[in-house]
């Protein structure tokens, strides 16, 4: 077999491995890794494998926090991944911002309700909120104001 044929076969194998790797990624299998190689193929494998590891770590963090917040109702967690750059770092930053905002809003609502139950009728929900959370905040504050007004007039 000539050098040209060997190079063509090597390129075919590399292309087949890349196709398998890309299909694994497309199908959500972040465990797939390209084999180590020499030269440009090795650099491609190294870059791909590092990307797959970063994505795997990021998705593990997102699943952990989604479970903590959405299923277990444990607030305050933050995803880790300070080495992420570009859109991946932006995604992590925004996810942590969302988690922090939700934590602050839920805790403020809870503290006001608990104060009311403990007889302290001076509190209002003051946390910044938008959208549906703002509507909930305003509804609770209106309810508290009406309750206080009604209690004071009796």
N, C-alpha and C positions, 0 to 999 in steps of 0.2 A: 504494500500500500504506500502510495507516495505521500510526501509531506502535505501536499495540497488536499489529498483525500482525508488524511488524519485531521487536519485543521477543520475541514468541512464537517467531519463526524463530531469533533469536539464542539463546534459551534452548534450543531443540531442537538447534542446532549444538553448544552447550556441553555438553549432556547426551550427545550422540553422541560427542563427543571424550572426555568423562569415561568413558563406557562403554568406548571403545577403550583408554583409558589403564588402566582397571581390569582389562580382559581381558589386556592386555600384562603387567601386574604378576602377575596370577593365573597366567599361562603362563611366568613366569620371565624375561620380556624387560624388563630394567631399563634399556634404552636409550631407551624411549619417553618423550617429553616433550610436555607440553601447550604450545600456542602462547601467546605473550605476549598479554595482553589488558588492558583497562581495568577499573577498579572491582573488585567482588567477584570476578568471573571471573578477573581478573588475579592477585588475591591467592590464589585457589584454585590457579591454574596455578603460581604461584611456590612455594607450599607443597608441592604435589605434586612438582614438578620437584626441589626441594631434597631431599625424602624419597627420591625415586628415585636421586639422586646418592649420598646417604648409604648406601642399601642396596647400590648398585653397588660403592661403595668397601669396605664391610664384607664383602660376598661375595668380592670380589677378595682381600682379606686372608685370609679363611677358606680359600679355595682354595689360596693361596700356602702358608700354614702346613700345611694338610693334606697337600699335595704334599711339602713339606720333611720333615715328620715321618713321614708314612705311607708314602711312596714312596721318598724319597731317604735316609731314616733320618738326617737332620740335625736334631739337637735344639738347643734353646735359643732358638729364635725366639719372638718375641712379636708379636701383631697390633697395628697402630696404629689409632687412631680416638678420640682423647681428646675429640673434640667430640660423641660420641654420648651420648644421654641416655635415661633410662627403660629399657625392656626391652632396647633395642639396646646401651646401655652395660653393662647387667648381663650380657648375653650375651658381649660382648667381654671383660669382666673374668673371667667364669667360664672362657671358652676359654683365656685367658692363664694362669689359675691351673692348669688342666688341663695345659697345655703345660709349665709350669714344674715341676709335680709329676712328670710323666712324665720330664722331662729329669733331675731330681735322682735319681729312682729308678733309671733306666737307667744313669746315670753312676756311682752308688754300686755297683750290681751289677757293672758293668764294672771299676771300680777294684779291688774285692775279688778278682775272678777274676784280673785282671792281676797283682795282688800275690802271689797264690797261685802263679801260673805263674812268677813271678820269685823264688820261694823264701821270700817273707815269709808265714809261716803264722799271723801274729798277727791278721790282720784279720777282721772280721765285718761283715755288711751291717747298717747302723744307721739307714738312712733311714726316715722314717715311711712306712707303707704300709697300705693296706686292701684287702680283697677278694682277688682273684687275685694282685695284686702282693705282698700280705702272705704269701700261701701260697708264692709263689716265693721270697721273702726267707727265710722259715722253712725251706723245703726246702734252700736253698743253705747256710744257716748250719748246719743239721743235718748235711748232707753234709760240710762243712768240719770240723766237730767230730769226726765219726766218722773221717774221714781222718787227722786229727791224732792222735786216740786210738790208732788202728791203727798209725800210724808210730812213736809213742812206745813202744808195747808190743813192737815188734820190735827 
